[in-house]
Amino acid sequence: MDVIERELTDPWEGVLVVPARGSDVGVLVLAGSSGRVERERARILAQQGMTAVSIRWFGGPGQSPGICEIPLETFTAAVDLLRLNGARRIGILGTSKGAEAALLTAVHDPRVDVVVAMSPTSRVWCNVGPGRDGAQHPYRSSWTWREQAVPFVPLDDSWTPAETDGGPVAIRGWYELSERTFADLLPPAEIPVDKARADLLVVAGGDDAMWPSLPFAEQLAQRRRSVGATVRLITRHDAGHRPRLPGESPAAASPHFQYGGTPEADALLGAAAWPHVLDAFRSRG
């Protein structure tokens, strides 16, 4: 399908990709802590007949250099953009910290019809990197809503990685330790997906080495089921943190982090999720 691609520069860097014949389905695509604009993923969705926008939501001009106290209004403004471009059904596809943002946006913005959360968390975590003031500590929330910090879980800095050879590290254990250390802070930090109007599709790999996204995904699903709300859970035990959708390039290796899984398993998880992703975005309930 022919698509029209337009660069965005104000109020954020990004890309808007629209099917040549238009669409009444709009999808906001959010990367995780890479901070990148997900151009390839936006194009793939547009080729399937959906208007797609992906934005840089931190690390750009005038933005916080890290994921620290990011206004959730950043994402509701992107929903505004999709609506201005003809979208009447609104979806958000987020990965990792982008999934955290997507879930919270759906909780606060009833215009969101569906969220696809890939390698998600079930609770709000502290900042990743510095805020506008350049400080990383003390820990602060990753997000704000109406200028108020969203309750969060900090990280326990007593954690040390098992790997000591200077190579990429798996930091899943850091999050698991922090859950135990700050158990009293977990309840207020839980993302209340049971209160969101949006449908929810969750995709997670059991071999995620960044954080325990499969247990998180199961918690999200249980939270939805507890109130009879819609949820679909797509998992694969040997996949890692970066599922790849059909048509996407393989994820590049990182010199800093282990992501778990294998290219083959990550692609298989993405392939298993893909028809459900398309159905979720296109469905009219």
Steps between C-alpha positions, in 0.01 A plus 500: 500500500629845408571729794586867545773578754544839663772613740387665822708773661261687729427448786713185477716312256316216334339353194140479381423225248158498336353253250452677167126437520483614863381311806271542796735286716793679660788346694757672718824299497734541797852368538648413837812639664683521165305824447492445126224583257355164390490580129508144371221384730286802408548425129402135545179600675418759235551239230227304679260791461549695822620854557808470722700759688820443694662772707817557697361550850824568684854596410403745228514881486320650796433158652629329810831326417386186683173325581434716802171672582381481137155660473241245390344794317777442242309192390151646524625776268606230254147358525378850408720486190356166394148634545586805289614262226167323485544218751186401686633179652818565700762241592838522671776248442780534754802290587666481843497853651286597202250234609502652849415836341233345277322331790503814713374711211206266451419522870483881480365554146167328421547573129749210482317194368775238515851457635755249376759471777816314396745392773305710751512571869196479723613788722663842475876509548742776580689713253745353251767766462496868599216747508503854368721600793767250393467298822439125504465464879309500722266289295187667367201377304534434130170684444279788600131565442366853534838599645477242779748214523348155446576266796798277420735229620868598538795273427712339769853616425653224710447270199805393302498312169608139487716575197833656590695469174400846374260363240124558465306441822156362577321738736182297560627410845523868590127540452422175681713605799338844504153345511600315817680795657220747439203265537308766693521735201361251246124549556482876429730454197288232331366612161120486540420343165177375655382863480594555134227500236744373236531138396836347584733266310818401685805338337786365712792257491593275790875545439492881533832602660414869546210460740247224577253597227318165494407513872413867450281408201322234701435754778352743248278226359381398845424861587282526189326167556420591860247754371390306191692728262643397164857370480702277269837360605751371240816343642795282409725351768826531303452856368670802650439871544479596133232315301523580129191538287489354148688726260715661767879491494673289767579690819864605529717361778578734789846552652334583833201270558390143454143480373446126518339278241642434154434670166301193395285483815443877501383485137273204574338687789446802277353281228262334748389840630464672161151381398373587848662845475327568169169368628522710817566821313237439234228352719184695560397279793 
